[in-house]
Amino acid sequence: MTTIIAVQLDDRVVFGADNQVTAGNGRKYNHAQMAKISERGKFLIAVAGDVAARDIIQHIWTPPNPTSTDRKNLYHYVITKVIPSLKQCFKDNDYKVNNNDDDVGFMLLIAVHGEVFEIADDFSVVINDQGLYAIGSGSSFAIGALYANATIDEALRIAEVNDVYTSGPYITTEQLKN
């Protein structure tokens, strides 16, 4: 799968990800065009799990732009506007989420206006008051490292050592709050 991290800071959010994509047949792929973090309008988007879901989310889906009213409560906006938009995009592209199969699914980290949200393949939206997020097969190693005050790069290296589906090079990007 992968390891993707997000750290919420007072003035911005910082994302970090490994660069390995593992196909269903076990082959490893690394290519710059298969970036796990993408920028779509006002959004940073990072997806772990099913590659088909990632492709739809990062290349086909057009996230709705938040209004000034939406920006007053971005959590509400993500639940009421972003999630329905994402569900519709999946439907339009014949993608069916299979929540009963542990080997199929996705996890998503998005940032909008410098605030990060974690979304599961059941479309639940969570936020963490500690501001630390990690998704993918190496996420438990990375989140533990972050809680032990590791940097994003250090947390990704720890995940790589312990998770066969995580490898560099690493990419980091940030989005300022505005």
N, C-alpha and C positions, 0 to 999 in steps of 0.2 A: 504494500500500500504506500505509505509515505509518512513523513513527519512535517507538520505545519504548525507554526507557533504564532500567536499574536500577544502583544503586551500593550495594554492600555495605559497610557501616561496622561498626565493632566492636560497637556497641550497637543497630543498626537497619539496615534497608534502605530506600532511597528510590527510588521509581519516578517517572518522568516520561514523558509522552506528548503527542503532538500531537492534534488533534481532527478531522482530515479522514478521511472514509471515501470511497473512490473505487469506484464500481460498475463492473461489467464493461463497461458502455457508455461509460465515461469521465466520467460525471457525478460531481461532488463533492457530498458531503453533510456537514453539520455539525449535530449535534443532541446536546444534553446526555444524552439517554437512550441514545445510542450510544457511551457512554464506553468507552475502550479499557482502562481499569484498573477492576477491580471487586473488591469485597470479598465473599468467600464463606466464612463461618465463620472459621476460623483462617488463611485464605489471602488473599493479594493475587494477582490474576490479571490478566495483560495479554497480549493476543493480537494478532499481526500476520498479515496474509494473508487467506485465505478468510473472508469474512464469515459464511458458514453455520457453519463450524467455531467461529468466535468466539462466535456466538449460542448454540450448544450448550454450549460450555465455560463461558461466563459466565452463562447463564440456566437451563440445564437440569441440568448436571452438579452433583452434590453430592460434593465431595471428602471422602475418608475422614478422620475425626479421628485424629490421631496419639495413640498411647498413651504412657505414660511411658517404656516401653521403646523405642518408635519415636523418641522425642525424643533418645535417646542417639546415634543415627546417622540424621539426617534424609535424607541422601543415599540410604542403603539403603531407608529408608521410601518415598521418592519412587519409586524403581525398583520396589520389590516391592509397593507398595499403591496409590500414586497412579496410576501408569501403567496397571495392569490395570483400575482403576476408570474411568479416562478412556476406554480402549479399549472397555469394555463400554457406556459411555454412547453412544459413537459408533455402536456396533453396534445398540443399542436404538433409536436415532433414524435408522437407515438412512443414516448418513454414511460414505462410503467415501473413505479417504485415497488420493490418486493420486500416488504418489511419482515417477512417470515423466513428469509434466507440470510443467515449471518454472513455469507460470502458475497452477497450483492447488496449494494447500498452506497451511501455517501454521507459525508459530513462536510459542512460548509462554514467557513469564517468569512464574514463580510464586514467591511468598515464603510460607514457613510458619515461624512462630515467629521471624521476623526473619532468616531465611536464604533466599537467592535461588538458583533453579535455572532453567536454560535447557533447554527441551524442543523438539525438532524434530518435524516431522510423520512421521518414522520412529520416533518415541518414544524417541530417544536422549536421555539426560539428562547435561548437563555443568555443571560449576562452574568458576569462574575464580579462581585464587589472587590475582589483582590486584583482584578485586571489581568489575570494570567489565563491563557487559553492554549490548548494543544489538541490537534486532531490527527488521526491516522494511526497506523500500526505502531509507530514509535512514540505515540503521544504520552503514554504513562512515564516513560523514561525522561522525555523532554519536560513535562510538567513538574516532575519531581526535581529535576535540575533547576528549573526556574524558581521553584519555592526555596531552593537552597542557595538562591542568589546568583546563579550562573547567568552569563550573558546569553543572548539568543544563539550566537555562534557556538558557544560552549554547550548549550542544551542540545543543539542539533548534532554536534559531535558525539555527545553521550548517547543520543538515540541511535546514531549510526553504528557505534560500537556494539550496541545491544539488539539492534533490529535489522535483520537481513534485507528488509524492504526499504531501507533508508540509506542514501549515499549522496555525497556532494557532487559537484560544487553546490554551495548554498547561495541562496539569493535572499536579500532583505530589501524591504521597501517600507516607506512610511507615508502616512497621510496626516496632515495637520488638521486640528480642529478649527472650524471656521463657521 
